[in-house]
Amino acid sequence: MNYFWNITLQSYFETPPLADVQAYIAKELKDREWEIIEVPQQPCFCHDWVDGAWVLDVDRRRDADIVEVRATRDFKLRTEVDPLAGNALRWADLTDAKRAEWTQYRTDLLNVPQQSGFPSTINWPQKPD
């Protein structure tokens, strides 16, 4: 792969391996006033090319981590809690103690964003047996 940074648009892009990188850049620049440079591969989408190096945008990384943790939490609610709590017959088959465990588990999952280490450190609640 070849990796490029469009200085004008402040955007990163990749291409398949190119025999002639300079010819590709010249073709892309044709009729455009773009400045494109070849760069090392971007470590992740949370990095920007700044003064000749990839620099982590901490806020963008934190926002991405928040989205990822919430998605994991929502998946656990949807696949672990909802099939049981949302099914009146299955829920009725549980003892009061088991219902309390599942209710607490659901509450703990919903409270994950309120944890002090969120989103970098998560203490995931234990799913009841």
DSSP file (Angstrom, degrees, kcal/mol; ACC not computed):
  #  RESIDUE AA STRUCTURE BP1 BP2  ACC     N-H-->O    O-->H-N    N-H-->O    O-->H-N    TCO  KAPPA ALPHA  PHI   PSI    X-CA   Y-CA   Z-CA
    1    1 A M              0   0    0      0, 0.0     2,-0.4     0, 0.0    40,-0.1   0.000 360.0 360.0 360.0 152.8    0.0    0.0    0.0
    2    2 A N  E     -A   15   0A   0     13,-2.2    13,-2.2    14,-0.1     2,-0.4  -0.940 360.0-151.7-115.4 144.2    0.9    3.6   -0.5
    3    3 A Y  E     -A   14   0A   0     36,-0.4    36,-2.4    -2,-0.4     2,-0.3  -0.945  15.1-179.3-123.6 135.2   -0.2    6.2    2.1
    4    4 A F  E     -AB  13  38A   0      9,-2.8     9,-2.2    -2,-0.4     2,-0.5  -0.934  20.1-150.7-135.1 154.3   -0.8    9.9    1.4
    5    5 A W  E     -AB  12  37A   0     32,-2.5    32,-2.2    -2,-0.3     2,-1.0  -0.994  14.3-146.3-124.0 123.5   -1.8   13.0    3.2
    6    6 A N  E  >> -AB  11  36A   0      5,-3.5     4,-1.6    -2,-0.5     5,-1.4  -0.792  12.9-169.4 -88.8 103.3   -3.7   15.7    1.3
    7    7 A I  T  45S+     0   0    0     28,-2.5    -1,-0.2    -2,-1.0    29,-0.1   0.884  83.0  53.3 -62.6 -39.5   -2.4   18.8    3.0
    8    8 A T  T  45S+     0   0    0     27,-0.8    -1,-0.2     1,-0.2    28,-0.1   0.931 121.2  29.2 -62.8 -47.3   -5.0   21.0    1.3
    9    9 A L  T  45S-     0   0    0     26,-0.2    -1,-0.2     2,-0.1    -2,-0.2   0.502 101.1-129.6 -92.1  -5.0   -8.0   18.9    2.5
   10   10 A Q  T  <5 +     0   0    0     -4,-1.6     2,-0.3     1,-0.2    -3,-0.2   0.953  64.0 130.2  53.1  53.7   -6.3   17.7    5.7
   11   11 A S  E   < -A    6   0A   0     -5,-1.4    -5,-3.5    37,-0.0     2,-0.3  -0.981  51.7-136.1-141.1 151.4   -7.3   14.1    4.8
   12   12 A Y  E     +A    5   0A   0     -2,-0.3     2,-0.3    -7,-0.2    -7,-0.2  -0.785  24.8 172.4-104.1 144.4   -5.5   10.7    4.6
   13   13 A F  E     -A    4   0A   0     -9,-2.2    -9,-2.8    -2,-0.3     2,-0.3  -0.993  17.7-146.9-151.0 157.6   -5.9    8.2    1.9
   14   14 A E  E     -A    3   0A   0     -2,-0.3   -11,-0.2   -11,-0.2    -2,-0.0  -0.866  10.3-168.5-120.9 153.8   -4.4    4.9    0.8
   15   15 A T  E     -A    2   0A   0    -13,-2.2   -13,-2.2    -2,-0.3     3,-0.1  -0.932  34.0 -94.9-133.0 159.8   -3.8    3.4   -2.6
   16   16 A P  S    S-     0   0    0      0, 0.0   -14,-0.1     0, 0.0    -1,-0.0  -0.257  72.8 -61.8 -61.1 165.3   -2.8   -0.1   -3.9
   17   17 A P        -     0   0    0      0, 0.0     2,-0.4     0, 0.0   -15,-0.0  -0.242  60.9-151.8 -53.2 135.3    0.9   -0.4   -4.5
   18   18 A L        -     0   0    0      1,-0.1     3,-0.4    -3,-0.1    -3,-0.0  -0.920  19.3-154.2-116.4 136.5    2.0    2.0   -7.2
   19   19 A A  S    S+     0   0    0     -2,-0.4     2,-0.5     1,-0.3    -1,-0.1   0.871  97.0  28.4 -70.8 -37.2    4.9    1.5   -9.5
   20   20 A D     >  +     0   0    0      1,-0.2     4,-1.8     2,-0.1    -1,-0.3  -0.799  64.4 175.9-131.0  90.2    5.3    5.3  -10.0
   21   21 A V  H  > S+     0   0    0     -2,-0.5     4,-2.6    -3,-0.4     5,-0.2   0.898  83.2  54.5 -60.3 -42.8    4.1    7.3   -6.9
   22   22 A Q  H  > S+     0   0    0      1,-0.2     4,-2.5     2,-0.2    -1,-0.2   0.875 106.7  51.0 -63.0 -37.6    5.2   10.6   -8.4
   23   23 A A  H  > S+     0   0    0      2,-0.2     4,-2.3     1,-0.2    -1,-0.2   0.895 110.5  50.2 -65.6 -39.6    3.1   10.0  -11.6
   24   24 A Y  H  X S+     0   0    0     -4,-1.8     4,-2.6     2,-0.2    -2,-0.2   0.940 111.6  46.9 -63.1 -47.0    0.1    9.2   -9.5
   25   25 A I  H  X S+     0   0    0     -4,-2.6     4,-2.3     1,-0.2    -2,-0.2   0.919 111.7  51.1 -62.1 -43.0    0.5   12.3   -7.4
   26   26 A A  H  X S+     0   0    0     -4,-2.5     4,-0.9     1,-0.2    -1,-0.2   0.896 110.6  49.3 -60.8 -40.2    1.0   14.4  -10.6
   27   27 A K  H >< S+     0   0    0     -4,-2.3     3,-0.5     1,-0.2    -2,-0.2   0.914 111.7  48.3 -65.5 -42.7   -2.2   12.9  -12.0
   28   28 A E  H 3< S+     0   0    0     -4,-2.6    -2,-0.2     1,-0.2    -1,-0.2   0.849 111.2  51.0 -66.3 -33.4   -4.1   13.7   -8.8
   29   29 A L  H >< S+     0   0    0     -4,-2.3     3,-2.4    -5,-0.2    -1,-0.2   0.665  81.8 117.8 -77.9 -15.7   -2.8   17.2   -8.8
   30   30 A K  T << S-     0   0    0     -4,-0.9     3,-0.1    -3,-0.5    -3,-0.0  -0.313  92.6  -3.8 -57.5 128.3   -3.8   17.8  -12.4
   31   31 A D  T 3  S+     0   0    0      1,-0.2     2,-0.4    -2,-0.0    -1,-0.3   0.617 121.0  93.9  63.4  15.2   -6.4   20.6  -12.5
   32   32 A R  S <  S-     0   0    0     -3,-2.4     2,-0.4     2,-0.1    -1,-0.2  -0.967  71.7-139.4-132.9 151.5   -6.5   20.8   -8.7
   33   33 A E        +     0   0    0     -2,-0.4     2,-0.3    -3,-0.1    -4,-0.1  -0.401  56.2 138.0-104.5  55.7   -4.6   23.0   -6.3
   34   34 A W        -     0   0    0     -2,-0.4     2,-0.6    -5,-0.2    -2,-0.1  -0.753  46.5-146.3-100.3 146.4   -4.0   20.1   -3.9
   35   35 A E        -     0   0    0     -2,-0.3   -28,-2.5     2,-0.0   -27,-0.8  -0.960  24.2-179.7-111.5 116.2   -0.8   19.5   -2.0
   36   36 A I  E     -B    6   0A   0     -2,-0.6     2,-0.3   -30,-0.2   -30,-0.2  -0.945   4.6-177.1-120.5 134.5   -0.3   15.8   -1.5
   37   37 A I  E     -B    5   0A   0    -32,-2.2   -32,-2.5    -2,-0.4     2,-0.4  -0.946  29.5-114.5-128.1 152.4    2.6   14.1    0.2
   38   38 A E  E     +B    4   0A   0     -2,-0.3   -34,-0.3   -34,-0.2   -36,-0.0  -0.690  43.1 173.8 -83.1 136.8    3.5   10.5    0.8
   39   39 A V        -     0   0    0    -36,-2.4   -36,-0.4    -2,-0.4     3,-0.1  -0.856  36.3 -87.8-135.6 166.8    3.5    9.5    4.5
   40   40 A P        -     0   0    0      0, 0.0    -1,-0.1     0, 0.0   -38,-0.0  -0.330  68.5 -71.3 -68.2 164.5    3.8    6.4    6.7
   41   41 A Q        -     0   0    0      1,-0.1   -38,-0.0   -40,-0.1   -27,-0.0  -0.302  54.6-107.3 -59.1 139.1    0.6    4.5    7.4
   42   42 A Q        -     0   0    0      1,-0.1    -1,-0.1    -3,-0.1     3,-0.1  -0.536  21.9-140.8 -67.9 126.0   -1.8    6.2    9.7
   43   43 A P  S    S-     0   0    0      0, 0.0     2,-0.3     0, 0.0    -1,-0.1   0.906  75.2 -28.6 -58.8 -43.6   -1.7    4.4   13.1
   44   44 A C  S >  S-     0   0    0     -3,-0.0     3,-2.0     0, 0.0     0, 0.0  -0.959  71.0 -90.2-162.2 170.0   -5.5    4.9   13.5
   45   45 A F  T 3  S+     0   0    0      1,-0.3   -33,-0.1    -2,-0.3    15,-0.0   0.617 117.2  71.0 -65.1  -9.2   -8.2    7.3   12.4
   46   46 A C  T 3  S+     0   0    0     14,-0.0    11,-3.4     2,-0.0     2,-0.4   0.376  84.1  88.3 -87.5   4.9   -7.6    9.3   15.6
   47   47 A H  E <   -C   56   0B   0     -3,-2.0     2,-0.3     9,-0.2     9,-0.2  -0.830  57.8-163.5-106.3 143.3   -4.2   10.5   14.3
   48   48 A D  E     -C   55   0B   0      7,-2.5     7,-2.9    -2,-0.4     2,-0.7  -0.918  28.4-112.4-119.5 149.7   -3.6   13.6   12.2
   49   49 A W  E     +C   54   0B   0     -2,-0.3     2,-0.4     5,-0.2     5,-0.2  -0.736  45.8 169.7 -82.8 114.3   -0.5   14.5   10.2
   50   50 A V  E >   -C   53   0B   0      3,-3.0     3,-1.1    -2,-0.7    -2,-0.0  -0.984  61.6 -21.8-133.2 121.8    1.1   17.4   11.9
   51   51 A D  T 3  S-     0   0    0     -2,-0.4    -1,-0.1     1,-0.3     3,-0.1   0.856 128.4 -43.9  49.2  44.4    4.6   18.8   11.2
   52   52 A G  T 3  S+     0   0    0      1,-0.2     2,-0.3     0, 0.0    -1,-0.3   0.630 123.5  76.9  83.8  14.5    5.9   15.6    9.6
   53   53 A A  E <  S-C   50   0B   0     -3,-1.1    -3,-3.0    -5,-0.1     2,-0.4  -0.994  82.4-102.1-152.2 155.2    4.5   13.1   12.1
   54   54 A W  E     -C   49   0B   0     -2,-0.3     2,-0.4    -5,-0.2    -5,-0.2  -0.670  39.3-166.9 -77.9 128.8    1.3   11.4   13.1
   55   55 A V  E     -C   48   0B   0     -7,-2.9    -7,-2.5    -2,-0.4     2,-0.3  -0.974  20.1-122.0-122.9 129.2   -0.1   13.0   16.3
   56   56 A L  E     -C   47   0B   0     -2,-0.4     2,-1.0    -9,-0.2    -9,-0.2  -0.510  13.2-142.2 -70.5 128.5   -2.9   11.4   18.3
   57   57 A D     >  -     0   0    0    -11,-3.4     4,-2.3    -2,-0.3     5,-0.2  -0.825  16.2-164.7 -88.4 100.9   -6.0   13.6   18.7
   58   58 A V  H  > S+     0   0    0     -2,-1.0     4,-2.5     1,-0.2    -1,-0.2   0.859  84.2  51.3 -60.8 -39.9   -6.8   12.7   22.3
   59   59 A D  H  > S+     0   0    0      2,-0.2     4,-2.5     1,-0.2    -1,-0.2   0.911 110.4  48.5 -65.6 -41.8  -10.4   14.1   22.1
   60   60 A R  H  > S+     0   0    0      2,-0.2     4,-2.2     1,-0.2    -2,-0.2   0.897 112.1  49.7 -64.7 -39.7  -11.2   12.1   19.0
   61   61 A R  H  X S+     0   0    0     -4,-2.3     4,-2.4   -15,-0.2    -2,-0.2   0.913 111.4  49.0 -64.0 -42.8   -9.7    8.9   20.6
   62   62 A R  H  X S+     0   0    0     -4,-2.5     4,-2.4     2,-0.2    -2,-0.2   0.921 110.8  49.9 -63.6 -43.8  -11.8    9.5   23.7
   63   63 A D  H  X S+     0   0    0     -4,-2.5     4,-2.1     1,-0.2    -1,-0.2   0.902 111.6  48.6 -60.8 -41.3  -15.0   10.1   21.7
   64   64 A A  H  X S+     0   0    0     -4,-2.2     4,-2.4     1,-0.2    -1,-0.2   0.893 110.4  51.3 -66.2 -39.1  -14.3    6.8   19.7
   65   65 A D  H  X S+     0   0    0     -4,-2.4     4,-2.8     2,-0.2     5,-0.2   0.895 108.3  52.3 -64.0 -39.6  -13.7    5.0   23.0
   66   66 A I  H  X S+     0   0    0     -4,-2.4     4,-2.5     1,-0.2     5,-0.2   0.934 110.6  47.4 -61.3 -46.1  -17.0    6.3   24.4
   67   67 A V  H  X S+     0   0    0     -4,-2.1     4,-2.1     1,-0.2    -2,-0.2   0.917 113.6  48.3 -61.5 -43.6  -18.9    5.0   21.3
   68   68 A E  H  X S+     0   0    0     -4,-2.4     4,-2.2     2,-0.2    -2,-0.2   0.920 112.6  46.6 -65.1 -45.0  -17.2    1.6   21.5
   69   69 A V  H  X S+     0   0    0     -4,-2.8     4,-2.6     1,-0.2    -1,-0.2   0.919 113.1  49.2 -65.4 -43.0  -17.9    1.1   25.2
   70   70 A R  H  X S+     0   0    0     -4,-2.5     4,-2.9    -5,-0.2    -1,-0.2   0.886 109.9  52.3 -63.2 -37.2  -21.5    2.2   24.8
   71   71 A A  H  X S+     0   0    0     -4,-2.1     4,-2.2    -5,-0.2    -1,-0.2   0.905 110.4  47.9 -65.4 -40.5  -21.9   -0.2   21.9
   72   72 A T  H  X S+     0   0    0     -4,-2.2     4,-2.2     2,-0.2    -2,-0.2   0.924 113.1  48.4 -64.0 -44.4  -20.5   -3.1   23.9
   73   73 A R  H  X S+     0   0    0     -4,-2.6     4,-2.3     1,-0.2    -2,-0.2   0.926 112.2  48.4 -60.7 -45.9  -22.8   -2.2   26.8
   74   74 A D  H  X S+     0   0    0     -4,-2.9     4,-2.6     1,-0.2    -1,-0.2   0.867 109.5  53.3 -64.5 -36.7  -25.8   -2.0   24.4
   75   75 A F  H  X S+     0   0    0     -4,-2.2     4,-2.7     2,-0.2     5,-0.3   0.919 108.7  49.5 -63.6 -43.5  -24.9   -5.3   22.9
   76   76 A K  H  X>S+     0   0    0     -4,-2.2     4,-2.4     2,-0.2     5,-1.2   0.912 112.5  47.7 -62.5 -42.3  -24.8   -6.9   26.4
   77   77 A L  I  X>S+     0   0    0     -4,-2.3     5,-3.1     3,-0.2     4,-0.5   0.939 115.9  44.6 -62.1 -46.2  -28.2   -5.4   27.2
   78   78 A R  I  <5S+     0   0    0     -4,-2.6    -2,-0.2     3,-0.2    -1,-0.2   0.855 124.6  31.1 -68.6 -37.0  -29.7   -6.6   23.9
   79   79 A T  I  <5S+     0   0    0     -4,-2.7    -2,-0.2    -5,-0.2    -1,-0.2   0.705 131.4  26.6 -99.1 -21.6  -28.3  -10.1   23.9
   80   80 A E  I  <5S+     0   0    0     -4,-2.4     4,-0.3    -5,-0.3    -3,-0.2   0.816 128.7  27.3-108.5 -44.8  -28.1  -11.0   27.6
   81   81 A V  I >X<S+     0   0    0     -5,-1.2     4,-3.1    -4,-0.5     3,-1.1   0.934 113.9  55.0 -88.9 -51.3  -30.7   -9.0   29.5
   82   82 A D  H 3><S+     0   0    0     -5,-3.1     4,-2.3     1,-0.3    -4,-0.1   0.854 101.5  57.2 -57.9 -40.8  -33.5   -8.3   27.0
   83   83 A P  H 34 S+     0   0    0      0, 0.0    -1,-0.3     0, 0.0     7,-0.2   0.821 120.1  32.0 -61.8 -26.4  -34.2  -11.9   25.9
   84   84 A L  H X4 S+     0   0    0     -3,-1.1     3,-1.2    -4,-0.3     7,-0.4   0.907 125.3  39.0 -91.9 -55.3  -34.8  -12.8   29.6
   85   85 A A  H 3< S+     0   0    0     -4,-3.1    -3,-0.2     1,-0.3    -4,-0.1   0.794 115.9  53.5 -69.1 -27.5  -36.3   -9.6   31.0
   86   86 A G  T 3< S+     0   0    0     -4,-2.3     2,-0.7    -5,-0.5    -1,-0.3   0.463  94.4  78.0 -86.2  -0.9  -38.4   -8.9   27.9
   87   87 A N    <>  -     0   0    0     -3,-1.2     4,-2.9     1,-0.2     5,-0.3  -0.905  65.8-161.9-112.3 104.8  -40.0  -12.4   27.9
   88   88 A A  H  > S+     0   0    0     -2,-0.7     4,-2.3     1,-0.2    -1,-0.2   0.843  89.0  50.8 -56.9 -38.3  -42.7  -12.5   30.5
   89   89 A L  H  > S+     0   0    0      2,-0.2     4,-1.2     1,-0.2    -1,-0.2   0.935 113.7  43.1 -68.3 -45.3  -42.8  -16.3   30.7
   90   90 A R  H  > S+     0   0    0      1,-0.2     4,-0.5     2,-0.2     3,-0.3   0.907 114.7  51.0 -65.2 -40.9  -39.0  -16.7   31.2
   91   91 A W  H >< S+     0   0    0     -4,-2.9     3,-1.2    -7,-0.4    -2,-0.2   0.900 107.6  52.9 -63.3 -41.1  -39.0  -13.8   33.7
   92   92 A A  H 3< S+     0   0    0     -4,-2.3    -1,-0.2    -5,-0.3    -2,-0.2   0.774 101.2  61.7 -66.6 -26.1  -41.9  -15.4   35.7
   93   93 A D  H 3< S+     0   0    0     -4,-1.2    -1,-0.3    -3,-0.3    -2,-0.2   0.660  88.6  92.1 -73.9 -15.4  -39.9  -18.7   35.9
   94   94 A L  S << S-     0   0    0     -3,-1.2     2,-0.1    -4,-0.5    -3,-0.0  -0.462  80.8-115.8 -80.2 150.9  -37.1  -16.9   37.9
   95   95 A T     >  -     0   0    0     -2,-0.1     4,-2.5     1,-0.1     5,-0.2  -0.362  32.0-106.1 -73.4 164.6  -37.0  -16.8   41.6
   96   96 A D  H  > S+     0   0    0      1,-0.2     4,-2.1     2,-0.2     5,-0.1   0.880 122.8  52.9 -58.7 -38.1  -37.3  -13.4   43.3
   97   97 A A  H  > S+     0   0    0      2,-0.2     4,-2.0     1,-0.2    -1,-0.2   0.913 109.8  47.0 -65.7 -42.5  -33.6  -13.6   44.1
   98   98 A K  H  > S+     0   0    0      2,-0.2     4,-2.5     1,-0.2     5,-0.2   0.889 110.5  52.5 -67.1 -38.8  -32.7  -14.3   40.5
   99   99 A R  H  X S+     0   0    0     -4,-2.5     4,-2.5     1,-0.2    -1,-0.2   0.913 109.0  50.6 -61.6 -40.6  -34.9  -11.5   39.2
  100  100 A A  H  X S+     0   0    0     -4,-2.1     4,-2.4     2,-0.2    -2,-0.2   0.897 109.5  51.0 -64.0 -40.4  -33.1   -9.1   41.7
  101  101 A E  H  X S+     0   0    0     -4,-2.0     4,-2.5     2,-0.2    -2,-0.2   0.935 113.1  44.7 -61.4 -46.6  -29.7  -10.3   40.3
  102  102 A W  H  X S+     0   0    0     -4,-2.5     4,-2.4     2,-0.2    -2,-0.2   0.870 112.3  51.9 -67.7 -36.3  -30.8   -9.7   36.7
  103  103 A T  H  X S+     0   0    0     -4,-2.5     4,-2.3    -5,-0.2    -1,-0.2   0.917 111.8  46.8 -64.2 -42.3  -32.3   -6.3   37.6
  104  104 A Q  H  X S+     0   0    0     -4,-2.4     4,-2.9     2,-0.2    -2,-0.2   0.903 110.7  52.5 -66.0 -40.4  -29.1   -5.3   39.3
  105  105 A Y  H  X S+     0   0    0     -4,-2.5     4,-2.4     2,-0.2    -2,-0.2   0.929 110.5  47.6 -60.0 -46.0  -27.0   -6.5   36.4
  106  106 A R  H  X S+     0   0    0     -4,-2.4     4,-2.4     2,-0.2    -1,-0.2   0.925 113.0  48.4 -61.2 -44.9  -29.2   -4.4   34.0
  107  107 A T  H  X S+     0   0    0     -4,-2.3     4,-1.6     1,-0.2    -2,-0.2   0.915 110.6  51.0 -61.9 -43.8  -28.8   -1.4   36.3
  108  108 A D  H  < S+     0   0    0     -4,-2.9     4,-0.3     1,-0.2    -1,-0.2   0.889 110.2  49.6 -63.1 -39.1  -25.1   -1.8   36.5
  109  109 A L  H >< S+     0   0    0     -4,-2.4     3,-1.4     1,-0.2    -1,-0.2   0.925 110.0  50.5 -64.1 -43.6  -24.8   -2.0   32.7
  110  110 A L  H 3< S+     0   0    0     -4,-2.4    -1,-0.2     1,-0.3    -2,-0.2   0.800 109.4  53.0 -63.7 -27.1  -26.8    1.1   32.3
  111  111 A N  T >< S+     0   0    0     -4,-1.6     3,-1.7     1,-0.2     4,-0.4   0.401  75.7 103.4 -90.3   2.6  -24.5    2.8   34.8
  112  112 A V  G X  S+     0   0    0     -3,-1.4     3,-1.9     1,-0.3    -1,-0.2   0.896  77.0  56.4 -52.8 -44.3  -21.3    2.0   33.0
  113  113 A P  G 3  S+     0   0    0      0, 0.0    -1,-0.3     0, 0.0    -2,-0.1   0.706 102.0  58.2 -64.1 -15.8  -20.9    5.6   31.6
  114  114 A Q  G <  S+     0   0    0     -3,-1.7    -2,-0.2    -4,-0.1    -3,-0.1   0.505  79.0 116.2 -89.9  -3.7  -21.1    6.9   35.2
  115  115 A Q  S X  S-     0   0    0     -3,-1.9     3,-1.4    -4,-0.4     6,-0.1  -0.340  75.6-120.9 -64.9 147.6  -18.0    4.9   36.3
  116  116 A S  T 3  S+     0   0    0      1,-0.3    -1,-0.1     3,-0.1     6,-0.1   0.798 109.9  46.4 -63.7 -30.4  -15.1    7.0   37.3
  117  117 A G  T >> S+     0   0    0      4,-0.3     4,-2.6     2,-0.1     3,-0.9   0.425  89.7 170.9 -92.0   2.3  -12.7    5.6   34.7
  118  118 A F  T <4  +     0   0    0     -3,-1.4     4,-0.1     1,-0.3   -52,-0.1  -0.306  59.9   5.3 -59.2 135.0  -15.1    5.8   31.8
  119  119 A P  T 34 S+     0   0    0      0, 0.0    -1,-0.3     0, 0.0     3,-0.1  -0.987 133.8  43.5 -96.7  -1.9  -14.3    5.3   29.0
  120  120 A S  T <4 S+     0   0    0     -3,-0.9     2,-0.5     1,-0.2    -2,-0.2   0.843 120.0  34.5 -77.4 -31.6  -10.7    4.1   29.4
  121  121 A T  S  < S-     0   0    0     -4,-2.6     2,-0.5    -6,-0.1    -4,-0.3  -0.970  71.3-179.1-126.8 117.5  -11.2    1.9   32.4
  122  122 A I        -     0   0    0     -2,-0.5     2,-0.9    -3,-0.1   -10,-0.0  -0.957  21.0-156.3-120.0 131.9  -14.4   -0.1   32.7
  123  123 A N        -     0   0    0     -2,-0.5    -2,-0.0   -11,-0.1    -8,-0.0  -0.838  25.4-152.1-101.8  92.0  -15.4   -2.5   35.5
  124  124 A W        -     0   0    0     -2,-0.9   -15,-0.1     1,-0.1    -2,-0.0  -0.450  16.2-118.3 -69.3 132.5  -17.9   -4.7   33.6
  125  125 A P        -     0   0    0      0, 0.0     2,-0.4     0, 0.0    -1,-0.1  -0.331  29.9-105.2 -67.3 152.9  -20.6   -6.2   35.9
  126  126 A Q        -     0   0    0      1,-0.1   -21,-0.0    -2,-0.0     0, 0.0  -0.659  30.7-124.2 -81.4 130.3  -20.8  -10.0   36.2
  127  127 A K        -     0   0    0     -2,-0.4   -25,-0.1     1,-0.1    -1,-0.1  -0.541  32.3-110.6 -70.9 133.7  -23.6  -11.6   34.4
  128  128 A P              0   0    0      0, 0.0    -1,-0.1     0, 0.0   -30,-0.0  -0.253 360.0 360.0 -61.6 154.2  -25.8  -13.7   36.7
  129  129 A D              0   0    0      0, 0.0    -2,-0.0     0, 0.0   -31,-0.0   0.476 360.0 360.0 -69.5 360.0  -25.8  -17.5   36.2
